[in-house]
Each structure stands twice: as structure tokens, then as C-alpha cells.
Amino acid sequence: MIVRAAALEHLNVTGFILRTVLPKARELVEKAEHLKLSERDTKRVLDLLENPPTPTERLIRAARA
């Protein structure tokens, strides 16, 4: 069936698979690598970046280790 579909598109099997599968692969990778935050979460992250909490003793020790 793949060979027939490729022939109908005037492509070899490799070209057909790449043209058909590559966009979906890109979409899946993009979705997995990008994080979408809600407006509330975005504001929280920005606030933490601008006003980081005071590090705890445990964090300070871990950073020195």
C-alpha cells in the first residue's frame, strides 16, 4: 500500500515517508520540547525570576558541594 501511495504521488517510498511522516514528527518533538504555561503560571515564573526567594541553608550547602 505504501509503494502504491508513493507511486501515486510520483515519489519513491523514502520520499513519500519523509514527506508524510516528517511534519508529524516535527509537531510531536515541538510539543514535547515546549512548555505552555497559563497566564497565572507565567506571571508566577516571571515574579520568581525578578524576586527570587532567599536560598535555604540546605540549598547553600548543596551549591557548595
CNS distance restraints for C-alpha pairs under 8 A (distance, minus, plus):
assign (resid   1 and name CA) (resid   5 and name CA) 6.16 0.50 0.50
assign (resid   2 and name CA) (resid   6 and name CA) 6.04 0.50 0.50
assign (resid   2 and name CA) (resid  13 and name CA) 6.92 0.50 0.50
assign (resid   3 and name CA) (resid   7 and name CA) 6.15 0.50 0.50
assign (resid   3 and name CA) (resid  12 and name CA) 7.63 0.50 0.50
assign (resid   3 and name CA) (resid  13 and name CA) 5.89 0.50 0.50
assign (resid   4 and name CA) (resid   8 and name CA) 6.21 0.50 0.50
assign (resid   5 and name CA) (resid   9 and name CA) 6.43 0.50 0.50
assign (resid   5 and name CA) (resid  16 and name CA) 7.88 0.50 0.50
assign (resid   6 and name CA) (resid  10 and name CA) 6.16 0.50 0.50
assign (resid   6 and name CA) (resid  11 and name CA) 5.03 0.50 0.50
assign (resid   6 and name CA) (resid  12 and name CA) 5.76 0.50 0.50
assign (resid   6 and name CA) (resid  13 and name CA) 5.52 0.50 0.50
assign (resid   6 and name CA) (resid  15 and name CA) 7.83 0.50 0.50
assign (resid   6 and name CA) (resid  16 and name CA) 5.27 0.50 0.50
assign (resid   7 and name CA) (resid  11 and name CA) 5.73 0.50 0.50
assign (resid   7 and name CA) (resid  12 and name CA) 6.79 0.50 0.50
assign (resid   9 and name CA) (resid  16 and name CA) 7.56 0.50 0.50
assign (resid  11 and name CA) (resid  15 and name CA) 5.70 0.50 0.50
assign (resid  11 and name CA) (resid  16 and name CA) 5.68 0.50 0.50
assign (resid  12 and name CA) (resid  16 and name CA) 6.11 0.50 0.50
assign (resid  13 and name CA) (resid  17 and name CA) 6.07 0.50 0.50
assign (resid  14 and name CA) (resid  18 and name CA) 6.08 0.50 0.50
assign (resid  15 and name CA) (resid  19 and name CA) 5.99 0.50 0.50
assign (resid  16 and name CA) (resid  20 and name CA) 5.97 0.50 0.50
assign (resid  17 and name CA) (resid  21 and name CA) 5.58 0.50 0.50
assign (resid  17 and name CA) (resid  22 and name CA) 7.66 0.50 0.50
assign (resid  18 and name CA) (resid  22 and name CA) 5.21 0.50 0.50
assign (resid  19 and name CA) (resid  23 and name CA) 7.23 0.50 0.50
assign (resid  20 and name CA) (resid  24 and name CA) 7.64 0.50 0.50
assign (resid  21 and name CA) (resid  25 and name CA) 6.15 0.50 0.50
assign (resid  22 and name CA) (resid  26 and name CA) 6.11 0.50 0.50
assign (resid  23 and name CA) (resid  27 and name CA) 6.22 0.50 0.50
assign (resid  24 and name CA) (resid  28 and name CA) 6.20 0.50 0.50
assign (resid  25 and name CA) (resid  29 and name CA) 6.18 0.50 0.50
assign (resid  26 and name CA) (resid  30 and name CA) 5.99 0.50 0.50
assign (resid  27 and name CA) (resid  31 and name CA) 6.07 0.50 0.50
assign (resid  28 and name CA) (resid  32 and name CA) 6.16 0.50 0.50
assign (resid  29 and name CA) (resid  33 and name CA) 6.06 0.50 0.50
assign (resid  30 and name CA) (resid  34 and name CA) 6.00 0.50 0.50
assign (resid  31 and name CA) (resid  35 and name CA) 7.61 0.50 0.50
assign (resid  37 and name CA) (resid  41 and name CA) 5.66 0.50 0.50
assign (resid  37 and name CA) (resid  42 and name CA) 5.74 0.50 0.50
assign (resid  38 and name CA) (resid  42 and name CA) 6.06 0.50 0.50
assign (resid  39 and name CA) (resid  43 and name CA) 6.22 0.50 0.50
assign (resid  40 and name CA) (resid  44 and name CA) 6.31 0.50 0.50
assign (resid  41 and name CA) (resid  45 and name CA) 6.18 0.50 0.50
assign (resid  42 and name CA) (resid  46 and name CA) 6.21 0.50 0.50
assign (resid  43 and name CA) (resid  47 and name CA) 6.01 0.50 0.50
assign (resid  44 and name CA) (resid  48 and name CA) 6.17 0.50 0.50
assign (resid  45 and name CA) (resid  49 and name CA) 6.20 0.50 0.50
assign (resid  46 and name CA) (resid  50 and name CA) 6.15 0.50 0.50
assign (resid  47 and name CA) (resid  51 and name CA) 5.74 0.50 0.50
assign (resid  47 and name CA) (resid  52 and name CA) 7.69 0.50 0.50
assign (resid  48 and name CA) (resid  52 and name CA) 4.81 0.50 0.50
assign (resid  48 and name CA) (resid  53 and name CA) 7.18 0.50 0.50
assign (resid  55 and name CA) (resid  59 and name CA) 6.01 0.50 0.50
assign (resid  55 and name CA) (resid  60 and name CA) 6.53 0.50 0.50
assign (resid  56 and name CA) (resid  60 and name CA) 6.31 0.50 0.50
assign (resid  57 and name CA) (resid  61 and name CA) 6.16 0.50 0.50
assign (resid  58 and name CA) (resid  62 and name CA) 6.16 0.50 0.50
assign (resid  59 and name CA) (resid  63 and name CA) 6.11 0.50 0.50
assign (resid  60 and name CA) (resid  64 and name CA) 6.34 0.50 0.50
assign (resid  61 and name CA) (resid  65 and name CA) 6.27 0.50 0.50
